[in-house]
Amino acid sequence: MSEKAHLYEVRDGVARVTLNRPDKHNAFDDALIAELTGTFETVARDGSVRCMVLAAAGKSFSAGADLNWMRRMAAYDWDDNYADSLGLGGLMQALDAVPQPTIAAVQGAAIGGGVGLVACCDVALASENALFCLSEVRLGLIPAVISPYVVAAMGRRHARRYFLTAERFDATEACRIGLVHEVVAAGELESHVNAIVDTLQANGPGAMRDAKQLVKDVALAQPGDALTRETARRIADVRAGGEGREGVTAFLEKRRPDWKQS
């Protein structure tokens, strides 16, 4: 596999990760999984990165598993399969754990694990020509390691249908069920992604990280005294912090906050 199976650059606080196997429809194998995992972990550690865009070269976003990788897997025993699956699970976990806002730019097909990548991102935009499929059961398999993220994105009811039927569905349906947030005209995906990036760049970088973590922590929490105290503690921490003080002061003084000066 080429060392340029994925591209990575950071410019003006925006990290761009591009799947770059267009001849393979950006399918991934164990080597690319390891590379991408490392890149997502690098993004997470980079304090200069304000947000990250995950995109793909060519006609497809990601066709899921590479055929040669699948051929190797066919000969694996249980231990090999478990270790291999932990690798894919680690990739999804690394993407989901990126503390900065993440944006998926989806064109063409997103199949199997490709759907998992979309579900792990905070914002997902799809071109009107995008196509989605959770195809595992057609091969006698299950979408196990991507399931926590896909079920969280589309909900249990829709997951029960598409995990079981392996139907293909278009961008409009993906938007209806919550897998993607917006469908845009072909040829306009990049401009819409850039508009989201501009919106994110206007926000407090620390506040966005805290807000992202807040969603994860309260999503399944039960309302009550403990949650009230915890959320009150968090907003007090932010208000008393440097970024919170600067944001409120800038608003009252009708000026740009310091994180927007650059």
N, C-alpha and C positions, 0 to 999 in steps of 0.2 A: 504494500500500500504506500502511496506517495506520502512524503512528509507534509505535503500541503493538502492532506485530506480534509483539513478544516483551516480556515484563515482566522487570524485574531489581530485586531488593532485597537488602540485606544487613541481617540482624538477629541480634544475639547471636553474631556470628562465622560465621553460616551464610548463604551466598549462594544465592539461589533464582532460577533462570532458567526462565521459563515461556513456551513457545511459545503464542502467543495469536492464532491464526487459526482458530478452531474452525469457522467457516463454510467454510473451505478444507481442513479436516482437517489443519491445521497443515503443509500443503505449503509448501516454501520455493522462493524464486526468488533471483536474484542480489542483490537488495537486502537480503532477510532474511539471506542468507548473509554479506554484509558486516557487517550489524548484529551478528549472533551472534558472528562472528569477533572483532569489537571487544570485545564483552562478555566473552568467554572470556579475551582478553588482559588486560582490566581486572581480572578475578578473579585471574589469575596474578600480577599486580603488587601486589595488595592484601594487605599483611601482616596485616591484621586478620581476614581470611577463614580460617576453620579447615577448612571443607569446603563443597562446592557440590552443590546438588540441581538436576537438569535434569528438568523436568516439562512437561506440556502441558495446555492448557484444552480442554474439550469431550470428544467421544467417541473421538477418535483421538490417538495420540501424534504421528505424522507420516506423511502419505501420500507422502512423497518429493517429487518435482519438481512444481511448480505447472504447471497446463496452459497458462496463458498464457506462462510462461517456456519451456515446451517448444515452443510455436508459434514463438516468436522464434528458438529454437535451430535449428529446422528450416531457417531461411534462412541460418545462419551458414556461413562458409567455414572452412577448417582452422584458420587463425590465430585466428579468433573462438572456435571450439570449444576450442582449446587454452587460451586465456586464461580462458574461462569455467570450464573444468574445473580449472584451477589455483585458482580461487576456492573451489570446493567442496573441493578437496584441502586448501587452507589452513584451511578451517573445521574439517575433521576433525583436522588436525595441531594446531590451536590448542586444541581440546578435549582431545585426547590429552596435550598438553604442559602442561595445567594442573597445577601441582605439588601442589596440595591434593587430598585425596580427593574424588572425584566420584561421585555417585549418580544413576542413571537411574531414574525412576519411570514405568513404561510401562503405559498403559491403551489398549485399542482397538488400532487398526492401526498397525504400524510397517512401512513399505514402502520398499524401495530405500535411499535415503540416510538414512531414518529408522532402519533397521537399523544403518547406520554410526554414527549418534549413540549408539545403545545400546552398540555394541561399543567405543566410545572411552572409556566411563565405567568407573571402577574397580569399582563395585558396581552391579548391575542387578537391580531388583525388578520383577516383572510381575504385573498383575492377572490373574486366571484368564480374563478375557475378552480378553486381548491376542492379537493375531494378527500373524504375521510373514511377509514375502515378499521375496525378492530377485528382482524381476520383470523385470530389465533385458532378458534375452534374449527375452522375449515381444515386445519392441519392436525387436529386432534390435540391441540394445546390450549392454554388459557392465558389471558393477559395479566398474569399474577403480579409481577413487580411494578407494573405501571398502574395497577388498580387503585391504590390509595389516592393518587393524584387525579386520575380520570374520573373516579366516582365523586371526588370532591368538586370537580369542575362541572360535570353534567348531572350529578345527582343519582341516587339509587335507582329511581324508576327508569330513567333513560339508559343507564348502564345495564340494567337487567335485559332490556331489549337488545342493545347493540353488542353486548358481550356474547349473547346467545345466538343471534341471527347472523352476525358477521356481514350485515348489509353495508353497502357503500352508501354514504350520504353526502350531500353537497354542502357548500358553505352556508347557504341559507338555513338549512336544518341544524348545522353546527352552531350557528348563532342562536337559533330558537331554543336549543337545549342548554346553552350556556358554555359550550366548549370554547367558542370564540366570542369576542365582544362586538365585533364590527365586520361587515363585509363591504369591500370596496371594489370599484371598477378595475378591470384588468389594466395594467399599466400605471395605476395610481397608488399601488401598495406602498412604495417607498416614500412618496410625499405624505401619505397619511401617517406612516411610522415616524417620519421626521416631525410632524406636527405634535405627536404624542411626546416625542423626545423634548421638543421645545417647552411643552407644558410641564414636564417633569423637571426640566432645568430651572424653572422659576420657583420651585419649591425648596424648602429647607432640606438638605441632604440627610442630616441626622433625623429630622422629623419623619422623613419617608421611611427610613430604616425602622424607626420605632413603630410607625403606623403599620408597616408590613408585619412586624412581629406581633403587634396587638391583634391583628386579624387572626393569626394562627392560634394565639393563646385563648381568645374568647370565643372562637367559633363553636366549640362544643361545651363551653362552660355554662353552668346553670346560674341564672340571675339570683342574687342574694347578697347578704351582708359581706361575705368574703370577696366576691367579685367587685362589689361597690368599693370596698377599701382598696383593692388592688388597682382598679382603674383610676381611682382618685390619687393614689400614690404615683402612678405613672404620669399623669398630667401635671402633678406638682413637681415631679422631677424635671419635666420638660420646661415648664414655666420658669423654674428657678435656674435653668441651665443657660449657657451663653447664647445658643442659637435661638431659644425661645424668647429670651429678653431682647435680642437684636431684632427678631421678626416683629414683635409687638411694638417696639420703639420705632422701628422704621415705618410701620403702618400709621402710628399716631403722628409721626413727623412728616408723613407723606413723601417718603423717599424710598429708594430701592434698598432692600436689605443687603448686607455685605456679600452674601453668597451669590448675588446676581451681578455684582460689579464686573466680574470677569466675563 
